[in-house]
């Protein structure tokens, strides 16, 4: 166990949100881990984005685009910052972040707390090499939430490697209603129109991030709407509002559940999207990834790449290196020469 991992575990004596803020400050000061070069078998391409490895950092960790460079240096193949909204907002009242240590899980009801687009954009203007995505959302009190997404896309155009449209957080009232067919068609249609009007600087991919709590028929409708509006991919999935059997005293807290209890549900939902998409759009798997085996299962279920965040709370910053090492071993064990060759393999 590295000194960074020991320090991460020591932070468990702090309130979860305070520990996270301290972690961001230390990373910004250059005190994070630095990974060695990646195993070539893990290099891949997702919706035209070439990444040195297929293991990405999910949004929520670097909400304000403060530490994307240190997180790339720590071993992630790509980093997604946000969720960012046009205007700064405080989010929901504290406490709003809970460690469920007995369950290796996290519940959050943060409510898109962030410093707003201008601070986010200013930091992205200093971005160096590496794939850095922007996860965009709507302000809680926005009169036209679709317009907020268009504002985010327009303001960050040319600064981010890709965009993720986050309509699946359970912590902004009414947001998940944008996943319904009519609302989604309006949202994605206006975003596609906005993208077409922006200066051409190569094809900047857009991904839609969905919830794992969808009902029968919704998966197919979402896939067809995504394809009809020219988006390049879907990220499956966000946190869940469901509550499997949990042991922590925080099990009854409201908010989105992430971590180990989400693994099976998110992978099942990913498989449903892979079947409906049939290779027509790229898929990124997220939700409950804590090991190379978890990442490998997502890839075999149809993901071209994966993202994680919650598992680092318990596994420390060295987790990404362990996941990549074990994932490479699984690929070679089963005779795959690349990540791409294993995507959707039964």
N, C-alpha and C positions, 0 to 999 in steps of 0.2 A: 504494500500500500504506500502510495507516494505521500509527501508532506501536504500536497494540495488536497488529497482525499481525506487525510486526517483533519485538516483544517475545516473541510466541508462538514464532516461529522460533528466537529466541535460546535459548529454554528447551530446545531439542533437545540442548544440551551436557549437560543434566542427565539423571539416571536418569528414565525415564518416569513412575514413580510419584511421585518427588520433585517433578518438574515439575508434575504434576497437583495435588499438595497445595499447592504455592506458588501456582498459579493460583487455587485456591479461596480462599486467604487474601487475595490481592489483590482478588478480586471482592468478598469480604466487607467489605473496607475501602473499597469504592466506587470502585475504580480500573478498572472495566470500561467497555466502549464503550456508547454510548447511540444507539439507532437513531431515525430520524425516523418519521413516521406511515406506516402500511401502505397499499399500493395497494388500493383497494376491491375489485378483482377477485379478490383472494386471500382475502377474508373468507368463512367457510363455517360449517357446522354439522355436528358429528360426534356421533352418538348423543345428540342434544339439547344438546350443548355448543357454544355459540357462541364462535368464536375469530376474532381480527382477521386472522389469516393461517393457512394450512394447514401451516406448517412448524414442527414441534415439536422440542424437545430430548429425545433418548432417555435412558432411565435409565442409570446408571453414572457419569455425569459428576457429578451432585449426589446422591451416595449418602445423605447425612445431612440433606438438606433445609436446607442452609446458604446457598445462593445462588440460589434460584429467582427472587427478585425482580430481582437484577441480570441474570439470563439472559433474563427477560421484557423488561427494559429494553433489552437488546442486540438485540432484534428477533425473538425466537422467539414464535410465536403461542400456544404452550402449552409447559409444562415438566413432565416426569415425573421425580420424585425416587425414589431407592431404587437397588437393591433393599434393603428393610429387613426384618429378621427380629425376632421377639419379643425375643430376648436379644441383647445385643451379642456379636459374635464377631470374632476376629482375621483370619479367612480363611486362605488357604493361605500357606505360607512364601514369602518373597521370594528371588529375583526372580520376579515373577508377571505382569508387564506388559512387552510387547515391541513396539517400533516396527519395522515392516518398511518402511523408507523407500523402498526400491527398488520395492516393490509397492503403496505407498500403502495399507498395511494395518496392522492391530494384532492381536496374539494376547494374550489375557488368560486367566489362571486364578486370578482374584482370590478366588473362593470366598465370595461374599456377605460380605465384610468390611464391618462397619458398627457404629454406636454403639447400635443397638437402638431399639425402639419408643418408649421414653419420651423420649429426646433428640429423636427425629424428630417426635413429636407436639408437644413443647414449642415447637419452631420453627414448625410449621404453625399453631399457635394465633395466631401473629402475622402470618399471611398476609393480605396486602391484596388488591386486585383482580387478576384474571387467572386463567386456568385452570391449576391445578397438580394433577397426578395423583400417586398413591402406588403404587409398584410393590412388592408384598408377596411375601415368600418364607418358606421354612422354615429353621430352624436345622439345621446339619449333623448334630447328634446328637439331634435331636428323636425321641421315641418315637412320636409321632403327628403326622406332618407336616401332615395335613389340619387338625388342631386349631391348628397354628401359623398357617395362612392365615386361619382363622376369628378367631383372636386379633388378627391384624393388621387385618382388616376392622373388627372391633368397636372396637378402640382408636382407630382413625383416623376412625371414622364422624363426619361433620359437619365434618371438618377438610380433607379432600381433595375436589377437584372430580370425580375419578373414581378407580377402582382398576384396577390391572393385576395379574392373577394370573400370576406368573412360574413356570412349570413347565418351562422350556426351556433354562435355563443348563446347560452341560455340565460345570460346575466344582464341583457338589455331587453326590457319588456317589448314583446311583439316582433323582435328581430327574426326569429325563426319562421315567422309567417311569410317571409320573403322566399322561403323554399317552395311554397305552393306554386302551381304551374303558371297562373296568370301573373302573379307578382314577380316571379322569376323571369318570365318572358320580358316584362317591362324593364326590369333591372339590367338584365344581360343585353337586351336590345339597345338601351341607352348607353351602356358602357361600350358596346361594340361600335356604335355610331361615334362616340367620343374618341375612341382609339383611332378610328379611320381618319378623323380630322386632324390628328396630331402629326407633327413632323415625322417623317419616316426615318428611323434610326435602327433599321433591322427589325426583325419580328420580336417584339417583347411579349413573352407568353403571359396569358392570364389563366389563373386557376380558380375554381370555385371550391370553397371549403364547406363540407356538409356535416350534418349531425349523424350520430350512429343510431338515432332513435326514429328512423323513418318507417313508414308503414308500407304495406304491400302496394305496388303500383307507383309509388313515389320515386323509386330508384330509376325506373325506365323513363319516367317523365322528365326527371332532372337530366339524365344523360342526353336525351333527344334535344332538350332546350339548350344545353351546353353546346352541343354539336351544331345546332341550327344557327347559333349566334357566334360561332367561330372561336370559342375559347379552346385553349390547348390542353387543358387537363382538369382533374378533380382531385382534391385532397380528402381522403377518407381515413380518420374522421376527427371531429372536434370532441369535446367532453360529453359525457352522457348525463341526462337527468334521471336515469334509472338507478336503482339501488340494489345491486346484488347483495348477497350475504356479506356483511361487514362486521368487524370486531372492535373497531375503534370507538371511543366515546364520542367522537365527532361524526359518527355515521349519519346522524339525523340533521346535520347542517344542510341548508339549502345551497344550491350552486351546481356547478359542473364537476363531475367526478372524473378523474384521470388516474393513470397508473395501472398497476397490475390487474385490478378488477375489470378494466376496460379492454384487455387484450383480446379475449375471445369474441366479444361483441363487435369490436372494430374490425377484426380480421374477417368475420362472417359478412359484415356489411361491405367490406372491400371486395370480397369474392362476388357478391351480388352485383356490384358496380362493374367489375371486370367482365362478368357474363353479359351484362346489358350493353357495355361499351364495345365489346368484341374487338378491341385493338384500335378503335377509332379515335380515342383520346388517351393521353398519358394519365396514369394514376400514381399518386404518392400515398403511401400507407403511413398512418399515424395512429397512436393510441395504444398505450401499454407496452411499448417496446423497452425492454430492460436487459436484453441479452442478444447475442448473435443468433441464437435459435429463433427468438421473436422476430428479428429483422428478416431472417431467412424465410419464415412462414409468411410474412407479408409479401415478400418478393414472389414466392411460389403461388400466392393467392392472386397475383396480378399487378403488384406495385413495381414501378420502374425505379423508385427510390423510397426512402423512409425518413421519418422525422421523429425526434424524441425530445422530451423536456423533463417531465415529472420524475422519471427514473433517476435523473442526476441528483435529485434531492436526497436519495438514499444511496446511490452508487458512487457519488462524487464525480469530479471532473475527469478522472481516469476511465470512466465507464465507456466513453466513445472509443477509446483505443482498444479496450477489451472486446467490444462489440464488433469492431472492424476485423480484429484478428480472428475471432471465432467465425464470423461470417465468411471470410476468405477460406477458412478451413472447410466449412460446410460445402461451399461451391466446388472446391477441388475434390472433396470426398465423393461427391455425386457426379463428377465428370463434366462440370460446366466450366467453360473457358472464360466466362464473363458474367457479370450481373445480368446483362441483357438476355443471355441465353437461358437464364433461369426464370425470367419473368413469366408467370402464369403456367409454369411447368407442373404437370400433375404427377 
